[in-house]
């Protein structure tokens, strides 16, 4: 579900409603995402880089 929300969310409210920061950090290394999406998220949220 996290992969789909990250790829397809239209509004920031969608991200807030469906994603949990702690869970996202824990599963980040296992998510299959387009490289552009992964780079954009890691640039915005440096904690994701530390777990990757």
DSSP file (Angstrom, degrees, kcal/mol; ACC not computed):
  #  RESIDUE AA STRUCTURE BP1 BP2  ACC     N-H-->O    O-->H-N    N-H-->O    O-->H-N    TCO  KAPPA ALPHA  PHI   PSI    X-CA   Y-CA   Z-CA
    1    1 A X     >        0   0    0      0, 0.0     4,-2.6     0, 0.0     5,-0.2   0.000 360.0 360.0 360.0 -39.9    0.0    0.0    0.0
    2    2 A X  H  >  +     0   0    0      1,-0.2     4,-2.6     2,-0.2     5,-0.2   0.898 360.0  52.4 -61.3 -40.9    2.8    2.4    0.8
    3    3 A X  H  > S+     0   0    0      1,-0.2     4,-2.2     2,-0.2    -1,-0.2   0.934 111.6  46.5 -59.1 -45.6    4.3    2.1   -2.6
    4    4 A X  H  > S+     0   0    0      2,-0.2     4,-2.6     1,-0.2     5,-0.2   0.916 112.3  49.0 -65.5 -44.3    1.0    2.9   -4.3
    5    5 A X  H  X S+     0   0    0     -4,-2.6     4,-2.2     1,-0.2    -1,-0.2   0.927 112.2  48.8 -63.0 -44.6    0.3    5.9   -2.0
    6    6 A X  H  < S+     0   0    0     -4,-2.6    -1,-0.2    -5,-0.2    -2,-0.2   0.908 118.2  40.4 -62.4 -41.2    3.8    7.3   -2.7
    7    7 A X  H  < S+     0   0    0     -4,-2.2    -1,-0.2    -5,-0.2    -2,-0.2   0.838 127.9  28.0 -75.5 -32.6    3.4    6.9   -6.4
    8    8 A X  H  < S+     0   0    0     -4,-2.6    -3,-0.2    -5,-0.2    -2,-0.2   0.511  78.5 124.1-116.0  -5.6   -0.2    7.9   -6.8
    9    9 A X     <  -     0   0    0     -4,-2.2     3,-0.1    -5,-0.2    -4,-0.0  -0.329  34.8-171.1 -61.3 137.2   -1.2   10.4   -4.1
   10   10 A X        +     0   0    0      1,-0.1     2,-0.3    -2,-0.0    -1,-0.2   0.789  66.6  37.8 -96.9 -36.2   -2.5   13.6   -5.6
   11   11 A X  S >> S-     0   0    0      1,-0.1     4,-1.2     0, 0.0     3,-1.0  -0.856  76.5-122.9-120.8 152.0   -2.7   15.7   -2.4
   12   12 A X  H 3> S+     0   0    0     -2,-0.3     4,-2.3     1,-0.3     5,-0.2   0.837 112.2  64.7 -58.6 -32.6   -0.5   16.1    0.6
   13   13 A X  H 3> S+     0   0    0      1,-0.2     4,-2.2     2,-0.2    -1,-0.3   0.843  96.3  56.8 -61.1 -32.9   -3.6   15.2    2.7
   14   14 A X  H <> S+     0   0    0     -3,-1.0     4,-2.0     2,-0.2     5,-0.2   0.919 107.1  48.4 -63.2 -43.1   -3.6   11.7    1.1
   15   15 A X  H  X S+     0   0    0     -4,-1.2     4,-2.3     1,-0.2    -2,-0.2   0.927 112.6  47.7 -63.4 -44.7    0.0   11.2    2.3
   16   16 A X  H  < S+     0   0    0     -4,-2.3    -1,-0.2     1,-0.2    -2,-0.2   0.863 113.2  49.1 -63.6 -35.9   -0.9   12.3    5.8
   17   17 A X  H  < S+     0   0    0     -4,-2.2    -1,-0.2    -5,-0.2    -2,-0.2   0.850 123.1  27.3 -73.9 -34.5   -4.0   10.1    5.9
   18   18 A X  H  < S+     0   0    0     -4,-2.0     2,-0.4    -5,-0.1    -2,-0.2   0.642 106.4  72.7-108.5 -16.9   -2.4    6.9    4.7
   19   19 A X     <  -     0   0    0     -4,-2.3     2,-0.5    -5,-0.2     3,-0.1  -0.834  55.1-158.9-109.0 141.0    1.3    7.0    5.7
   20   20 A X     >  -     0   0    0     -2,-0.4     4,-3.0     1,-0.1     5,-0.2  -0.969  16.4-141.6-113.5 127.0    2.9    6.6    9.1
   21   21 A X  H  > S+     0   0    0     -2,-0.5     4,-2.4     1,-0.2     5,-0.2   0.886  99.5  48.7 -56.9 -44.8    6.4    8.0    9.5
   22   22 A X  H  > S+     0   0    0      1,-0.2     4,-1.9     2,-0.2    -1,-0.2   0.910 114.2  45.5 -63.7 -42.7    7.7    5.3   11.7
   23   23 A X  H  > S+     0   0    0      2,-0.2     4,-2.3     1,-0.2     5,-0.2   0.918 111.0  54.1 -65.8 -42.9    6.4    2.5    9.5
   24   24 A X  H  X S+     0   0    0     -4,-3.0     4,-1.6     1,-0.2    -2,-0.2   0.919 108.9  47.9 -58.7 -45.2    7.7    4.3    6.4
   25   25 A X  H  < S+     0   0    0     -4,-2.4     4,-0.4     1,-0.2    -1,-0.2   0.911 112.2  50.4 -61.9 -41.8   11.2    4.5    7.8
   26   26 A X  H  < S+     0   0    0     -4,-1.9     3,-0.2     1,-0.2    -2,-0.2   0.875 120.5  32.7 -65.6 -38.5   11.1    0.8    8.8
   27   27 A X  H >X S+     0   0    0     -4,-2.3     3,-1.9     1,-0.2     4,-0.7   0.534  88.3 102.2 -98.3  -6.2   10.0   -0.4    5.4
   28   28 A X  G >< S+     0   0    0     -4,-1.6     3,-1.4     1,-0.3    -1,-0.2   0.860  78.0  54.1 -47.9 -48.1   11.7    2.1    3.2
   29   29 A X  G 34 S+     0   0    0     -4,-0.4    -1,-0.3     1,-0.3    -2,-0.1   0.761 110.7  48.2 -62.1 -21.1   14.6   -0.2    2.1
   30   30 A X  G <4 S+     0   0    0     -3,-1.9    -1,-0.3    -4,-0.1     2,-0.2   0.502  85.8 109.2 -96.7  -5.0   12.1   -2.8    0.9
   31   31 A X    <<  -     0   0    0     -3,-1.4     2,-0.8    -4,-0.7    -3,-0.0  -0.515  62.7-140.8 -76.4 138.7    9.8   -0.5   -1.1
   32   32 A X        +     0   0    0     -2,-0.2     2,-0.3     6,-0.0    -1,-0.1  -0.874  40.6 155.7 -98.7 105.3   10.0   -0.8   -4.9
   33   33 A X        -     0   0    0     -2,-0.8   -29,-0.0   -27,-0.0   -30,-0.0  -0.923  50.4 -93.1-130.5 152.6    9.7    2.8   -6.2
   34   34 A X     >  -     0   0    0     -2,-0.3     4,-2.4     1,-0.1     3,-0.5  -0.392  42.0-118.1 -58.7 143.7   10.8    4.7   -9.3
   35   35 A X  H  > S+     0   0    0      1,-0.2     4,-2.7     2,-0.2     5,-0.2   0.850 113.5  55.5 -56.4 -37.6   14.2    6.2   -8.8
   36   36 A X  H  > S+     0   0    0      2,-0.2     4,-2.1     1,-0.2    -1,-0.2   0.899 109.7  46.1 -64.2 -39.8   12.9    9.7   -9.2
   37   37 A X  H  > S+     0   0    0     -3,-0.5     4,-2.5     2,-0.2     5,-0.2   0.926 113.0  49.4 -67.5 -44.9   10.3    9.2   -6.4
   38   38 A X  H  X S+     0   0    0     -4,-2.4     4,-2.5     1,-0.2    -2,-0.2   0.927 112.9  47.1 -61.2 -45.3   12.9    7.6   -4.1
   39   39 A X  H  X S+     0   0    0     -4,-2.7     4,-2.1    -5,-0.2    -1,-0.2   0.897 111.9  50.3 -64.6 -40.6   15.4   10.4   -4.7
   40   40 A X  H  X S+     0   0    0     -4,-2.1     4,-1.7    -5,-0.2    -2,-0.2   0.926 113.2  45.4 -64.4 -44.6   12.7   13.1   -4.2
   41   41 A X  H  X S+     0   0    0     -4,-2.5     4,-2.7     1,-0.2    -2,-0.2   0.909 113.2  49.6 -66.3 -41.7   11.5   11.5   -0.9
   42   42 A X  H  < S+     0   0    0     -4,-2.5     7,-0.3    -5,-0.2    -1,-0.2   0.847 109.4  52.3 -67.6 -32.7   15.1   11.0    0.4
   43   43 A X  H  < S+     0   0    0     -4,-2.1     3,-0.3    -5,-0.2    -1,-0.2   0.876 116.7  39.5 -67.7 -36.5   15.9   14.6   -0.5
   44   44 A X  H  < S+     0   0    0     -4,-1.7     2,-0.5     1,-0.2    -2,-0.2   0.812 125.2  36.1 -82.0 -31.8   12.9   15.8    1.5
   45   45 A X    >X  -     0   0    0     -4,-2.7     3,-2.0    -5,-0.2     4,-0.5  -0.794  64.4-175.3-127.1  87.3   13.2   13.3    4.4
   46   46 A X  H >> S+     0   0    0     -2,-0.5     4,-1.3    -3,-0.3     3,-0.7   0.732  78.3  72.7 -57.8 -24.7   16.9   12.6    5.3
   47   47 A X  H 3> S+     0   0    0      1,-0.2     4,-0.8     2,-0.2    -1,-0.3   0.807  90.9  59.8 -60.7 -27.7   15.9   10.0    7.8
   48   48 A X  H <> S+     0   0    0     -3,-2.0     4,-1.0     1,-0.2     3,-0.4   0.856 100.0  55.2 -68.5 -34.3   15.0    7.7    4.9
   49   49 A X  H << S+     0   0    0     -3,-0.7     3,-0.4    -4,-0.5    -1,-0.2   0.878 101.8  58.0 -65.1 -37.9   18.6    7.9    3.5
   50   50 A X  H  < S+     0   0    0     -4,-1.3    -1,-0.2     1,-0.2    -2,-0.2   0.779 111.1  41.1 -66.0 -26.7   20.0    6.7    6.9
   51   51 A X  H  <        0   0    0     -4,-0.8    -1,-0.2    -3,-0.4    -2,-0.2   0.626 360.0 360.0 -96.2 -13.8   17.9    3.5    6.7
   52   52 A X     <        0   0    0     -4,-1.0    -1,-0.2    -3,-0.4    -2,-0.1   0.486 360.0 360.0 -72.7 360.0   18.4    2.7    3.0
